[in-house]
Amino acid sequence: MPKILIVGGGYAGYYTALKLERTMRPGEAQVTIVDPLPYMTYQPFLPEVAAGSIEPRHAVVSLRRHLHSTTVITAKVTGISHATKTATITPVIGEPWEIDYDIIVVTAGAVSRTFPIPGVADEAIGLKTIEEATAVRDRVLTNFDKAALLPAGPERDRLLTFTVVGGGFAGIEIFGELRSLASALLRNYPTLTFDDTHFHLIEAMGRIMPEVSLKTSLWVIKNLAQRGAEIHLDTQLTSAVGGKIELSTGQSFETDLIVWTAGVMANPVLRNTDLPVEERGRLRVGADLRVIDDNGVVEDAWGAGDVSAVPDLTGAGVGGFCVPNAQHAVRQGKLLSQNLLGHLRGDLPREYFHKNLGAVASTGLYVGAFQSGNIGITGLPAWFMHRGYHGLAMPMWERKIRVFGGWVLNFLFGRDIVSIEARETPRAAFEEFASRPKV
């Protein structure tokens, strides 16, 4: 049987493996998927996870539970030699080893892209993983517990000042969701007032959310301002050393949480391969998702998702390529599985073509924004559209039911406001009271 190796278990990789399982004949191919994590993360839900509206485990999909005939390897691919058709697998424990393949599918996704701004690497946290979203939620909740015991002053202000860098969809959604969470928390903290909380979003461009119209983006800015949040446009972060934010406008303030959403880059695994990449470090692929170089198609190599520079045949993509988002990655994964199967059976591959029907975002509980062409919808209707779309787009019915069930319970009883930040040091309570041998 031909051996198919899928590098990355995100949207594109997961859907490629899932659709291959459902359409391949028994014995037609052997599929292996390699990812450091044993689950796929539905990233559009990360802002709601951070705000306590979705349970963290409900926003991920187990690879082993839903990929029944695919071999799942929980490790990193640290090198690819397509000339010899081998990949280097590096586990958390044990020595690296090589795995051979006949066909490789690179769907390794993207990671947060940062700039060498002093303090960012030490103080900020991204929003690409479920662990990051959970840590953000716990930090906000824990800070409220700490601040409630302090008198008014610089330390309390620092604990209740929250900063987001980046005004794209991810930045605006986490910003709005955290503002909504903080406002809801105040009823449980009688010693704190609305004016004690401070929210800052820093955006280097002159507008937010380029995927929506200027009118819609201005409505979002106005709505957030009415809710006590401040957006700094045409402003760059110049330093974040020790949690002290310094802006290009000269303004500065102390903060205890910096969420970085100002860009992504292709997974660095491509630096250790002989596969062709373009100037931004993404895998070079054609519209049919086959890897290409200057001489044409690279045989038995495919790519999709955020790690790949997939041409946008609609002409709407930035620089002529599909933007890195879940909407494209899911559809590319599904097409890639069809093209792979067709390749095995001697058929020609189809080209990827998807015209974006719209963009929808949640900016807090009961507040959203939707844009499709010249049609812009804001407020409660857009929020329902956001939940409906992403609730149904969540892979697997058992996950959809968990998510919708959680929303219903939150509507009836309110979102959970318990912080379990101590999970990061789970042995601390045991060690504090554990008996030790006398010296």
C-alpha positions in Angstrom: 0.0 0.0 0.0 1.2 3.5 -0.6 2.1 5.3 2.6 0.7 8.8 3.1 2.4 10.9 5.8 0.4 14.0 7.0 2.5 16.5 8.9 0.2 18.5 11.2 -3.1 17.7 12.8 -4.8 21.1 12.5 -7.8 21.9 10.4 -6.3 20.9 7.0 -4.5 17.8 8.3 -7.4 16.5 10.3 -9.9 16.9 7.5 -7.5 15.4 5.0 -7.2 12.3 7.2 -10.9 12.2 8.1 -12.1 12.4 4.5 -9.6 9.8 3.3 -10.8 7.4 6.0 -14.4 7.9 4.8 -13.7 7.5 1.1 -10.8 5.1 0.7 -11.3 1.5 -0.1 -9.9 -1.0 2.4 -6.2 -1.5 1.7 -6.0 1.5 -0.8 -3.4 3.4 1.3 -1.8 3.6 4.7 -2.3 7.0 6.4 -0.1 8.4 9.3 -0.6 11.8 10.9 2.0 13.4 13.1 1.4 16.3 15.4 2.9 17.3 18.8 -0.7 17.5 20.2 -3.2 14.7 20.3 -6.0 16.9 19.3 -7.1 19.5 16.7 -8.0 22.9 18.1 -10.9 24.9 16.7 -9.2 28.2 16.9 -12.3 30.5 16.3 -13.5 29.4 19.7 -10.3 30.5 21.6 -11.7 34.0 22.4 -14.8 32.4 24.0 -12.7 29.9 25.8 -10.7 32.8 27.3 -13.9 34.5 28.3 -15.3 31.4 30.0 -18.1 30.9 27.5 -16.8 27.5 26.2 -15.1 24.8 28.2 -11.5 24.3 26.9 -11.9 20.6 26.2 -15.0 21.3 24.1 -13.0 23.4 21.7 -10.6 20.6 20.7 -11.2 17.3 18.8 -9.3 14.2 19.8 -7.4 12.7 16.8 -7.3 9.2 18.2 -11.1 9.2 19.0 -12.2 10.2 15.5 -9.4 8.9 13.2 -10.0 5.2 13.5 -7.8 3.7 10.8 -5.2 6.5 10.7 -2.0 5.9 12.6 -1.6 8.9 15.0 1.9 9.8 16.2 2.1 12.4 19.0 5.5 14.0 18.3 7.2 16.7 16.2 8.3 16.4 12.6 11.7 18.1 12.8 13.0 17.4 9.3 11.8 16.3 5.9 14.0 14.9 3.1 11.7 14.6 0.1 14.6 13.5 -2.0 14.8 10.3 0.1 11.1 10.4 1.1 11.9 10.3 4.8 10.8 12.5 7.7 12.5 12.9 11.1 10.2 12.3 14.1 11.2 13.7 17.4 9.1 12.6 20.4 9.0 14.3 23.8 10.7 11.3 25.4 13.2 9.1 23.5 15.5 9.5 20.5 14.4 10.8 17.1 13.8 8.3 14.4 13.0 8.4 10.7 9.8 7.4 9.0 9.6 6.7 5.3 6.7 7.6 3.1 5.5 7.5 -0.5 3.3 10.7 -0.4 3.7 13.6 2.0 1.0 16.1 2.9 2.3 19.2 4.8 -0.4 20.8 6.9 1.7 22.0 9.8 -0.2 25.3 10.2 1.1 28.6 11.5 2.6 30.0 14.7 2.5 33.5 16.3 4.7 36.0 14.5 6.4 38.6 16.7 8.8 41.4 16.3 11.9 42.1 18.4 10.2 44.5 20.7 11.8 44.6 24.1 9.7 42.7 26.7 7.3 41.0 24.3 9.0 37.6 24.3 9.1 37.7 28.1 5.7 39.2 29.0 3.2 38.5 26.2 1.1 35.4 25.4 -0.3 34.4 22.1 -3.7 33.1 21.1 -3.0 30.1 18.9 -3.5 27.2 21.3 -6.1 26.1 23.8 -3.5 26.3 26.5 -2.9 30.0 25.8 -6.7 30.8 25.9 -7.1 28.9 29.2 -4.1 30.8 30.7 -5.6 34.1 29.6 -8.9 33.2 31.3 -7.2 32.1 34.5 -5.1 35.3 34.6 -8.1 37.6 34.3 -10.0 35.7 37.0 -7.0 35.5 39.4 -6.3 39.2 38.9 -9.8 40.1 40.0 -9.4 38.0 43.1 -6.1 39.7 43.9 -7.3 43.2 43.1 -10.4 42.9 45.2 -8.2 42.8 48.3 -6.1 45.8 47.5 -6.8 49.5 48.0 -7.0 51.8 45.0 -3.5 52.5 43.7 -0.9 51.5 41.1 -0.8 47.8 41.9 -4.5 47.4 41.6 -4.5 49.4 38.4 -1.8 47.1 37.0 -3.8 43.9 37.9 -6.9 45.2 36.2 -5.3 46.6 33.1 -5.5 44.2 30.1 -3.7 44.8 26.8 -4.2 43.2 23.3 -1.8 43.8 20.5 -3.3 43.5 17.0 -6.6 44.7 15.6 -7.4 41.8 13.2 -10.3 39.4 13.8 -8.5 37.5 16.5 -7.4 40.6 18.4 -10.8 42.3 18.3 -12.6 39.1 19.3 -10.4 38.4 22.4 -10.5 42.1 23.3 -14.3 42.3 23.2 -14.8 38.9 24.9 -12.4 39.9 27.8 -14.2 43.2 28.2 -17.5 41.4 28.4 -16.1 39.0 30.9 -14.6 41.7 33.1 -17.9 43.6 33.1 -19.8 40.5 34.1 -17.3 39.8 36.9 -17.9 43.1 38.7 -21.2 42.0 40.2 -19.2 39.4 42.1 -16.6 41.8 43.4 -18.3 44.6 45.4 -15.0 46.3 46.2 -14.3 46.9 42.5 -16.1 49.3 40.1 -16.3 49.5 36.3 -13.8 52.4 36.3 -11.2 50.2 38.0 -10.9 48.1 34.9 -8.8 49.2 31.9 -8.7 47.7 28.4 -6.2 48.8 25.7 -6.0 47.5 22.1 -2.9 48.5 20.1 -3.1 48.5 16.3 -0.3 49.8 14.0 -2.7 50.4 11.1 -5.3 53.1 10.8 -8.2 50.7 11.1 -9.3 47.4 12.6 -10.7 44.2 11.0 -9.8 44.8 7.4 -12.1 41.9 6.4 -15.2 44.1 7.1 -16.2 47.4 5.7 -15.0 50.7 7.2 -18.5 51.4 8.4 -18.7 48.1 10.3 -15.3 48.5 11.8 -16.1 52.0 13.0 -19.3 50.6 14.7 -17.2 48.0 16.5 -14.8 50.8 17.7 -17.7 52.9 18.9 -19.3 50.0 20.6 -16.1 49.0 22.5 -15.6 52.6 23.5 -19.1 52.7 25.0 -18.2 49.6 27.0 -15.1 51.2 28.4 -12.4 49.9 26.1 -9.7 52.0 24.4 -8.4 51.3 20.9 -5.1 52.9 19.9 -5.0 53.2 16.1 -1.8 54.2 14.1 0.1 53.2 17.2 3.0 50.8 17.6 4.1 49.0 20.7 7.7 50.1 21.4 8.4 48.3 24.7 6.7 45.9 27.1 9.6 45.4 29.6 8.4 44.3 33.0 4.8 44.7 31.9 5.2 48.5 31.3 3.6 49.3 28.0 5.3 52.1 26.0 3.6 53.3 22.8 4.9 55.2 19.8 2.5 58.0 20.8 4.4 58.6 24.0 1.7 57.1 26.2 2.7 54.5 28.8 0.9 52.4 31.4 1.4 49.2 33.5 -0.4 46.0 32.6 -0.4 42.4 33.9 -1.7 40.8 30.7 -0.5 41.3 27.2 -2.2 39.1 24.5 -0.3 39.2 21.2 -2.4 38.6 18.0 -0.4 40.8 15.6 0.3 38.2 12.9 1.2 34.6 12.2 4.0 32.9 10.2 4.3 29.5 8.6 5.4 26.7 10.9 9.3 26.7 11.2 9.4 23.0 10.3 9.8 24.1 6.7 13.2 25.5 7.5 14.4 21.9 7.9 13.1 20.5 4.6 14.2 20.3 1.0 10.7 21.3 -0.1 10.3 24.7 -2.0 9.2 27.7 0.1 8.4 31.3 -1.0 9.8 34.6 0.4 7.5 34.5 3.5 8.6 31.0 4.4 5.4 29.3 3.3 5.3 26.1 1.2 4.9 26.7 -2.5 1.8 25.0 -3.8 -0.3 25.3 -6.9 -4.1 25.9 -6.9 -4.6 22.1 -7.0 -2.6 21.9 -3.7 0.4 20.0 -5.2 3.8 21.4 -4.2 5.6 23.2 -7.0 9.0 24.6 -7.7 10.6 26.5 -10.5 10.4 23.4 -12.7 6.8 22.6 -12.1 5.1 20.0 -9.9 7.1 18.3 -7.1 5.8 14.7 -7.3 4.2 13.1 -4.3 4.2 16.3 -2.2 1.1 18.2 -1.2 0.3 21.1 1.1 -2.7 23.1 2.5 -3.7 25.4 5.3 -1.8 28.2 6.9 1.6 26.7 6.2 1.1 26.9 2.4 0.9 29.8 0.0 -2.3 28.6 -1.8 -3.3 30.8 -4.8 -6.6 32.5 -4.4 -8.3 32.1 -7.7 -11.1 34.5 -6.8 -8.6 37.3 -6.8 -9.7 38.5 -3.3 -6.6 37.1 -1.5 -3.9 39.3 -0.1 -1.0 39.2 -2.6 -2.9 36.7 -4.7 -3.0 34.0 -1.9 -5.6 32.7 0.4 -5.6 34.4 3.8 -4.6 32.1 6.7 -7.9 31.2 8.4 -10.0 28.3 9.4 -12.5 28.8 6.5 -9.9 28.1 3.9 -8.0 25.4 5.8 -11.0 23.2 6.3 -12.1 23.4 2.7 -8.5 22.9 1.4 -8.2 19.8 3.6 -11.4 18.3 2.2 -10.3 19.0 -1.4 -6.8 17.7 -0.7 -8.3 14.4 0.4 -10.3 14.2 -2.8 -7.2 15.1 -5.0 -5.1 12.5 -3.1 -7.6 9.8 -3.7 -8.0 10.8 -7.3 -4.2 10.8 -7.7 -4.1 7.2 -6.3 -6.8 6.2 -8.8 -5.2 8.0 -11.8 -7.5 11.1 -11.9 -6.4 14.7 -12.4 -6.6 17.0 -9.3 -9.1 19.8 -9.0 -8.1 23.4 -8.2 -9.1 25.0 -5.0 -11.7 27.8 -5.5 -13.6 29.3 -2.6 -15.3 32.7 -2.7 -15.6 34.1 0.8 -19.3 34.5 1.6 -18.7 36.8 4.6 -16.9 37.3 7.8 -18.5 37.1 11.3 -17.1 38.0 14.7 -18.2 38.0 18.3 -17.0 41.0 20.4 -18.5 39.9 23.6 -21.7 38.4 25.0 -24.7 39.4 22.8 -22.5 41.6 20.6 -21.2 40.7 17.1 -20.4 42.0 13.6 -21.0 40.4 10.2 -20.0 41.5 6.8 -20.9 40.0 3.4 -20.1 42.2 0.4 -21.8 45.5 1.1 -24.1 44.0 3.7 -23.0 44.7 7.3 -24.9 43.5 10.3 -24.0 44.4 13.9 -25.2 43.8 17.4 -27.3 40.9 18.6 -28.3 39.4 15.2 -24.6 39.2 14.2 -23.8 37.6 17.5 -26.4 34.9 16.9 -25.0 34.4 13.4 -21.5 34.0 14.8 -22.6 31.3 17.3 -24.8 29.5 14.7 -22.1 29.4 12.1 -19.2 28.4 14.3 -21.3 26.0 16.4 -22.2 24.1 13.2 -18.7 24.4 11.8 -17.2 22.7 14.8 -16.0 19.2 13.7 -17.9 16.1 14.8 -21.4 16.0 16.2 -20.3 15.0 19.7 -18.3 18.2 19.9 -21.1 20.4 18.4 -23.5 19.0 21.1 -21.0 19.7 23.9 -20.6 23.3 22.7 -24.3 24.1 22.2 -25.0 22.3 25.5 -22.5 24.5 27.3 -24.0 27.7 25.7 -27.5 26.6 27.0 -26.2 26.0 30.5 -24.3 29.4 30.5 -27.6 31.1 29.5 -29.4 29.5 32.4 -26.7 29.7 35.1 -24.1 32.2 33.8 -20.6 31.5 32.7 -18.2 29.7 35.0 -15.9 32.2 36.8 -13.6 29.8 38.6 -9.9 30.2 38.0 -7.8 27.1 38.2 -4.5 28.8 37.6 -2.9 26.6 40.3 -3.0 23.7 37.8 0.3 25.1 36.4 1.9 24.0 39.8 -0.2 21.0 40.7 2.2 19.6 43.3 2.6 22.8 45.3 -0.3 21.9 47.7 1.1 18.4 48.2 4.7 19.6 48.7 3.7 22.2 51.3 2.5 19.7 53.8 4.4 16.5 52.7 6.5 14.9 55.4 10.2 14.5 54.7 12.9 12.4 56.3 14.6 14.0 59.2 18.2 14.8 58.5 
